[in-house]
């Protein structure tokens, strides 16, 4: 049995589908009740209370670990989740980390994730660490304004990074959970090309068949919006990256191709597949 945390999100949902499609028994974990594929067990649990995961992890062979925003905040101790996995007899953990662990190692929010990576490496379990850059699905923050005003409002309109389709992250996670060739490795995951917020707005407009205007926010305006759904420290760290990416954050990684045998999907392809969210 494989346990998938964050199972109803942009990564967890396609990962759950892929694992179930491969004939594996899957337990999907989320904070709230949700629909899951036929044959998948769904459990409501809060990762901030690791001891509550004991019945979830009982009998599991593998765990996909995706931390919610509050588990990135100061004072959180997600290492306890790995400890519970060890006690439960889990044999493999695939951890969703972040590219910034390597590109911004001195940032406080990244130090905590690096520590969690180290805890996993030292746990005695088989492991894989996924370090994606920016997500194409972050564009869903703009869905309401695109639907109602045909406008994308974002900071740093001319500054791009190689954002990745979450479905590609899920596909790599599935490979790491199912295939021993992808054990004890770190995978840096990016899209195929650098793309700016202004270009993303254009791609959404193309998918809609209707022009989408770009409105540039100040950093402070963007921070105010972001802190409604994530810790302020994480919002600041994210804005540092999208506003002034360093060479490592602009690099297109070969790891999706290496694991999946195909190139990562483009933002335009993601927008076309998710165009209903913007209509």
C-alpha positions as CSV (number, residue, x, y, z in Angstrom):
1,X,0.0,0.0,0.0
2,X,1.2,3.5,-0.9
3,X,0.1,6.5,1.2
4,X,-0.2,9.8,-0.7
5,X,-0.4,13.0,1.3
6,X,-1.8,16.2,-0.2
7,X,-3.8,13.7,-2.3
8,X,-6.5,16.1,-3.5
9,X,-4.1,18.8,-4.8
10,X,-2.4,19.6,-8.1
11,X,0.3,16.9,-7.6
12,X,-1.4,14.5,-5.3
13,X,-4.5,14.0,-7.5
14,X,-2.6,12.9,-10.7
15,X,-0.2,10.9,-8.5
16,X,-3.1,9.0,-6.9
17,X,-4.6,8.4,-10.3
18,X,-1.3,7.1,-11.7
19,X,-0.7,4.8,-8.8
20,X,-4.2,3.4,-8.8
21,X,-3.9,3.0,-12.6
22,X,-0.8,0.9,-12.1
23,X,-2.8,-1.4,-9.9
24,X,-1.4,-0.3,-6.6
25,X,-3.4,-0.1,-3.4
26,X,-3.5,3.6,-2.4
27,X,-4.5,5.5,0.7
28,X,-5.2,9.2,-0.2
29,X,-4.7,11.6,2.7
30,X,-6.1,15.1,2.9
31,X,-7.3,17.6,5.5
32,X,-10.9,17.5,4.1
33,X,-13.2,15.0,2.6
34,X,-12.8,14.7,-1.1
35,X,-13.7,12.4,-4.0
36,X,-11.0,9.9,-5.0
37,X,-10.7,7.3,-7.8
38,X,-12.6,4.0,-7.4
39,X,-10.7,1.6,-5.2
40,X,-8.7,4.3,-3.4
41,X,-9.0,4.6,0.3
42,X,-9.4,8.2,1.5
43,X,-8.5,9.3,5.0
44,X,-8.9,12.8,6.5
45,X,-5.8,13.6,8.6
46,X,-3.7,16.6,9.6
47,X,0.1,16.2,9.1
48,X,0.6,18.8,11.8
49,X,-0.4,16.0,14.2
50,X,2.1,13.3,13.2
51,X,0.9,10.8,15.9
52,X,-2.5,10.8,14.2
53,X,-0.9,9.2,11.2
54,X,-0.3,5.9,12.9
55,X,-3.4,4.2,11.6
56,X,-2.9,5.8,8.2
57,X,0.6,4.4,7.8
58,X,-0.1,1.0,9.3
59,X,0.7,-1.6,6.6
60,X,2.1,1.0,4.1
61,X,5.2,0.2,2.0
62,X,5.7,3.7,0.7
63,X,4.8,7.3,1.5
64,X,4.6,10.4,-0.7
65,X,5.2,13.3,1.6
66,X,3.9,16.8,0.6
67,X,3.9,19.4,3.3
68,X,1.1,22.0,3.7
69,X,2.1,25.6,4.0
70,X,1.9,25.7,7.8
71,X,4.4,22.9,8.1
72,X,7.0,25.2,6.4
73,X,6.5,27.8,9.1
74,X,8.8,28.4,12.1
75,X,8.2,25.9,14.9
76,X,6.8,23.1,12.8
77,X,8.5,19.8,13.1
78,X,7.7,17.7,10.0
79,X,10.6,15.3,10.8
80,X,8.2,13.6,13.2
81,X,6.3,12.4,10.2
82,X,9.3,10.5,9.0
83,X,9.8,9.1,12.4
84,X,6.2,7.8,12.4
85,X,6.9,6.3,9.0
86,X,9.9,4.4,10.3
87,X,7.9,3.1,13.3
88,X,5.1,2.0,11.0
89,X,7.5,-0.1,8.9
90,X,7.3,2.1,5.8
91,X,10.2,1.2,3.5
92,X,10.3,4.1,1.0
93,X,9.5,7.8,1.2
94,X,9.4,10.3,-1.7
95,X,9.6,13.8,-0.3
96,X,8.4,16.9,-2.2
97,X,11.1,19.5,-1.4
98,X,11.9,22.6,-3.4
99,X,14.6,23.7,-5.8
100,X,15.4,26.6,-3.5
101,X,17.0,24.2,-1.0
102,X,19.9,24.2,-3.5
103,X,19.6,27.7,-5.0
104,X,18.9,29.6,-1.8
105,X,20.4,27.5,0.9
106,X,20.8,30.3,3.5
107,X,17.1,31.2,3.4
108,X,15.5,30.2,6.8
109,X,12.5,28.5,5.1
110,X,14.9,26.4,3.0
111,X,17.2,25.5,5.9
112,X,14.2,23.8,7.5
113,X,13.5,21.8,4.3
114,X,17.2,20.9,3.9
115,X,17.1,19.6,7.5
116,X,14.0,17.5,6.6
117,X,15.8,16.1,3.6
118,X,18.8,15.2,5.8
119,X,16.4,13.5,8.3
120,X,15.0,11.4,5.4
121,X,18.5,10.4,4.1
122,X,19.6,9.3,7.6
123,X,16.3,7.4,8.4
124,X,17.5,4.1,7.0
125,X,14.5,4.2,4.5
126,X,14.8,4.1,0.7
127,X,14.2,7.7,-0.4
128,X,13.9,10.1,-3.2
129,X,13.8,13.9,-3.0
130,X,12.0,15.9,-5.6
131,X,13.0,19.6,-5.9
132,X,10.7,21.4,-8.3
133,X,11.0,25.1,-9.2
134,X,7.9,27.2,-9.8
135,X,4.6,25.5,-10.6
136,X,2.6,26.2,-13.7
137,X,-0.5,25.8,-11.6
138,X,0.4,28.9,-9.6
139,X,-1.4,30.6,-12.5
140,X,-4.6,29.4,-11.0
141,X,-4.2,32.4,-8.6
142,X,-5.2,34.5,-11.6
143,X,-8.3,32.4,-12.5
144,X,-10.9,34.7,-11.0
145,X,-9.5,37.9,-12.5
146,X,-9.1,36.2,-15.9
147,X,-12.8,35.0,-15.8
148,X,-14.2,38.3,-14.7
149,X,-11.9,40.9,-16.2
150,X,-9.6,39.1,-18.7
151,X,-6.6,40.3,-16.7
152,X,-3.6,38.7,-15.0
153,X,-2.2,40.7,-12.1
154,X,1.3,39.7,-11.0
155,X,4.6,41.2,-10.0
156,X,7.8,41.1,-12.1
157,X,6.0,40.7,-15.4
158,X,9.2,40.5,-17.5
159,X,11.1,38.1,-15.2
160,X,10.8,34.4,-16.0
161,X,11.6,31.0,-14.6
162,X,11.1,27.5,-16.1
163,X,7.9,26.6,-14.4
164,X,6.9,23.0,-14.3
165,X,3.5,21.3,-14.9
166,X,2.5,19.6,-11.6
167,X,1.4,16.5,-13.6
168,X,5.1,16.1,-14.5
169,X,6.0,16.2,-10.8
170,X,3.4,13.6,-10.1
171,X,4.7,11.4,-12.9
172,X,8.2,11.6,-11.5
173,X,6.9,10.9,-8.0
174,X,5.1,7.8,-9.3
175,X,8.3,6.5,-11.0
176,X,10.2,7.1,-7.7
177,X,7.6,5.2,-5.7
178,X,7.3,2.3,-8.1
179,X,10.8,1.8,-9.6
180,X,13.9,0.9,-7.7
181,X,16.0,2.6,-10.3
182,X,14.9,5.9,-8.8
183,X,15.9,5.2,-5.2
184,X,18.3,7.4,-3.1
185,X,18.4,10.3,-5.5
186,X,17.6,14.0,-5.7
187,X,15.7,15.2,-8.8
188,X,15.6,18.9,-9.8
189,X,12.3,19.4,-11.7
190,X,11.7,22.3,-14.1
191,X,9.7,23.0,-17.2
192,X,11.2,23.0,-20.7
193,X,11.8,26.8,-21.0
194,X,11.9,30.1,-19.1
195,X,8.6,31.9,-19.2
196,X,7.6,35.2,-17.7
197,X,4.2,36.1,-16.1
198,X,3.4,38.3,-19.1
199,X,4.0,35.4,-21.5
200,X,1.9,33.2,-19.3
201,X,-0.9,35.6,-19.6
202,X,-0.5,35.5,-23.4
203,X,-0.6,31.7,-23.3
204,X,-3.8,31.7,-21.2
205,X,-5.3,34.1,-23.7
206,X,-4.3,31.8,-26.6
207,X,-5.9,28.8,-24.8
208,X,-9.1,30.9,-24.3
209,X,-9.1,32.3,-27.8
210,X,-9.5,35.7,-26.1
211,X,-6.8,38.3,-25.2
212,X,-5.8,38.5,-21.6
213,X,-4.3,41.8,-20.3
214,X,-1.3,41.9,-18.0
215,X,-1.3,44.2,-15.0
216,X,1.9,44.5,-13.0
217,X,1.6,44.5,-9.2
218,X,4.2,45.9,-6.9
219,X,6.0,43.5,-4.6
220,X,4.1,44.8,-1.6
221,X,0.8,44.2,-3.4
222,X,1.8,40.7,-4.3
223,X,3.0,40.0,-0.8
224,X,-0.3,41.1,0.7
225,X,-2.2,38.7,-1.5
226,X,0.2,35.8,-1.0
227,X,0.2,36.0,2.8
228,X,-3.5,35.2,2.8
229,X,-2.6,31.6,1.9
230,X,1.0,31.0,3.1
231,X,3.4,32.1,5.9
232,X,4.9,35.5,5.3
233,X,8.4,34.1,5.4
234,X,7.5,31.7,2.5
235,X,5.9,34.5,0.6
236,X,9.0,36.7,0.9
237,X,11.3,33.8,-0.2
238,X,9.1,33.1,-3.2
239,X,9.0,36.8,-4.2
240,X,12.8,36.9,-3.9
241,X,13.1,34.1,-6.5
242,X,10.5,35.3,-9.0
243,X,11.7,38.8,-8.8
244,X,15.4,38.1,-9.1
245,X,16.1,34.5,-10.1
246,X,19.8,33.4,-10.0
247,X,21.5,31.4,-12.7
248,X,20.6,28.1,-11.0
249,X,16.9,29.0,-10.9
250,X,17.0,29.9,-14.6
251,X,18.5,26.5,-15.5
252,X,16.4,24.0,-17.4
253,X,17.0,20.6,-15.7
254,X,17.2,17.4,-17.6
255,X,15.8,15.3,-14.7
256,X,12.2,15.0,-16.0
257,X,13.5,13.7,-19.3
258,X,15.9,11.4,-17.5
259,X,13.2,9.8,-15.4
260,X,10.2,9.8,-17.7
261,X,12.0,9.4,-21.1
262,X,10.2,12.5,-22.4
263,X,10.5,16.3,-22.2
264,X,8.5,18.1,-19.6
265,X,5.3,19.7,-20.7
266,X,5.1,23.4,-21.6
267,X,3.1,26.1,-19.8
268,X,1.0,26.5,-23.0
269,X,0.1,22.8,-22.8
270,X,-0.8,23.2,-19.1
271,X,-3.0,26.2,-19.9
272,X,-4.8,24.4,-22.7
273,X,-5.5,21.4,-20.5
274,X,-6.8,23.6,-17.6
275,X,-8.5,26.3,-19.7
276,X,-11.9,25.6,-18.1
277,X,-10.6,27.2,-14.9
278,X,-10.2,30.5,-16.7
279,X,-13.5,30.6,-18.6
